[in-house]
Amino acid sequence: MAVLKVIEVLANSEKSWEDATKNAVKHASKTVKNIKSVYIQDQSAMVKGDDVTEFRVNVKLTFEVK
């Protein structure tokens, strides 16, 4: 039987929500090992003038505790 833990991570990107999600996993994996899945809880964007300048995600990362 595996023991899984869930943590909440906020991340951003200037490119897309997908890139922000990848950034969340990449940054979290520096200290959290055995990440198994990511659940995108919320998405938002910052706007300046007429342009979207930043994409933000609030994700839940699930990882196995060894």
TIMARDREN-510593 format. One record per residue: residue number from 1; residue in one letter; x, y, z of N, C-alpha, C in turn. Coordinates in steps of 0.2 Angstrom, whole numbers, plus 2048, in hexadecimal, padded with zeros to 3 digits. Atoms other than C-alpha are relative to their C-alpha. Example, Ala and Ser with C-alpha at 12.3 -4.5 7.8 and 13.67 -1.06 7.14 Angstrom:
   i aa n_px n_py n_pz ca_px ca_py ca_pz c_px c_py c_pz
   1  A  804  7FA  800   83E   7EA   827  804  806  800
   2  S  7FC  7FA  7FF   844   7FB   824  7FC  805  803
END
This chain:
   i aa n_px n_py n_pz ca_px ca_py ca_pz c_px c_py c_pz
   1  M  804  7FA  800   800   800   800  804  806  800
   2  A  7FC  7FA  801   807   811   7FB  7FC  806  805
   3  V  802  7FA  7FC   805   821   806  801  806  7FC
   4  L  800  7FB  804   801   830   7FC  7FF  807  804
   5  K  801  7F9  7FC   802   843   802  7FE  805  7FA
   6  V  802  7FB  805   7FA   852   7F9  802  807  803
   7  I  7FE  7FA  7FE   802   863   7FA  7FD  805  7FB
   8  E  803  7FA  805   7FB   874   7F2  806  804  7FE
   9  V  7FB  7FC  803   807   87E   7E7  7FD  805  7FC
  10  L  802  7FA  804   805   88F   7DF  806  801  7FB
  11  A  7FA  7FF  805   80F   892   7CE  7FD  805  7FB
  12  N  802  7FB  805   80F   89E   7C0  804  7FF  7FA
  13  S  7FC  800  806   815   8A0   7AE  7FE  806  7FC
  14  E  801  7FA  805   816   8AE   7A1  7FD  7FD  7FA
  15  K  802  803  806   811   8A1   794  7F9  7FD  800
  16  S  806  804  800   802   896   799  7FF  7FD  806
  17  W  801  804  7FA   7F9   88D   7A6  803  7F9  800
  18  E  7FC  806  801   801   87D   7A0  807  801  802
  19  D  7F9  7FF  7FE   812   884   7A2  800  802  808
  20  A  801  7FE  7F8   80D   88B   7B4  800  7F9  803
  21  T  801  806  7FD   808   879   7B8  807  7FC  800
  22  K  7F9  803  800   819   872   7B2  805  803  804
  23  N  7FB  7FD  7FB   822   87F   7BC  7FF  7FE  807
  24  A  802  802  7F9   818   87A   7CC  804  7F9  801
  25  V  7FD  806  7FF   81E   868   7C9  807  800  800
  26  K  7F8  800  801   830   86C   7C4  803  803  807
  27  H  7FE  7FD  7FA   832   877   7D3  7FF  7FC  806
  28  A  801  804  7FA   82A   86C   7E0  804  7FA  800
  29  S  7FC  806  801   834   85D   7D9  807  801  803
  30  K  7F9  7FF  7FD   844   865   7E0  800  7FE  807
  31  T  800  802  7F9   83E   861   7F2  7FB  7FA  801
  32  V  805  805  800   82F   855   7EF  802  7FA  7FB
  33  K  7FF  805  805   833   844   7E8  7FA  7FC  7FF
  34  N  806  805  802   827   837   7E0  7FA  803  7FF
  35  I  807  7FD  802   81A   843   7D9  7FD  7FC  7FC
  36  K  804  804  804   80C   839   7D2  7FB  803  7FC
  37  S  805  7FD  804   7FF   845   7CC  800  807  802
  38  V  801  7F9  7FF   7FA   857   7CB  7F9  802  7FF
  39  Y  807  7FE  801   7E8   85E   7CD  800  808  800
  40  I  801  7F9  800   7E5   870   7C7  7FA  802  803
  41  Q  806  7FE  7FC   7DA   878   7D4  7FD  806  7FD
  42  D  803  7F9  803   7D9   88A   7CD  805  802  7FB
  43  Q  7FC  7FD  805   7DF   894   7BF  7FF  807  800
  44  S  802  7F9  800   7E1   8A7   7BE  805  803  7FB
  45  A  7FB  7FC  805   7EA   8B4   7B3  800  807  802
  46  M  7FF  7F9  7FF   7F1   8C5   7B6  800  804  7F9
  47  V  801  7FC  806   7ED   8D2   7A9  803  807  801
  48  K  7FD  7F9  800   7F6   8E2   7A5  7FE  803  7F9
  49  G  802  7FD  806   7EE   8EE   798  7FB  7FB  7FD
  50  D  804  805  804   7E7   8E2   78B  803  7F9  7FF
  51  D  7FC  806  801   7F3   8D4   78D  800  7FC  807
  52  V  7FF  804  7FA   7F3   8C5   799  808  7FF  801
  53  T  7F9  800  7FF   804   8C6   7A1  803  7FA  804
  54  E  7FD  805  7FC   805   8B8   7AD  7FA  7FB  801
  55  F  804  805  7FF   7FC   8A7   7AF  801  7FD  807
  56  R  7FF  803  7FA   7F9   8A0   7C0  7FC  7FA  801
  57  V  804  806  7FE   7F4   88F   7C7  801  7FE  807
  58  N  800  802  7F9   7F0   888   7D8  7FF  7F8  7FF
  59  V  800  807  801   7F4   875   7D7  801  7FC  806
  60  K  7FF  805  7FB   7F3   866   7E2  805  7FB  7FD
  61  L  7FB  806  803   802   85A   7E0  7FF  7FA  805
  62  T  800  807  7FC   801   848   7E6  806  7FD  7FF
  63  F  7FA  804  800   810   83F   7EB  800  7FA  805
  64  E  7FF  806  7FC   815   82E   7F2  805  801  806
  65  V  7FC  800  7FA   81C   82E   804  804  7F9  800
  66  K  7FC  806  7FF   82A   821   805  802  7FF  807
END
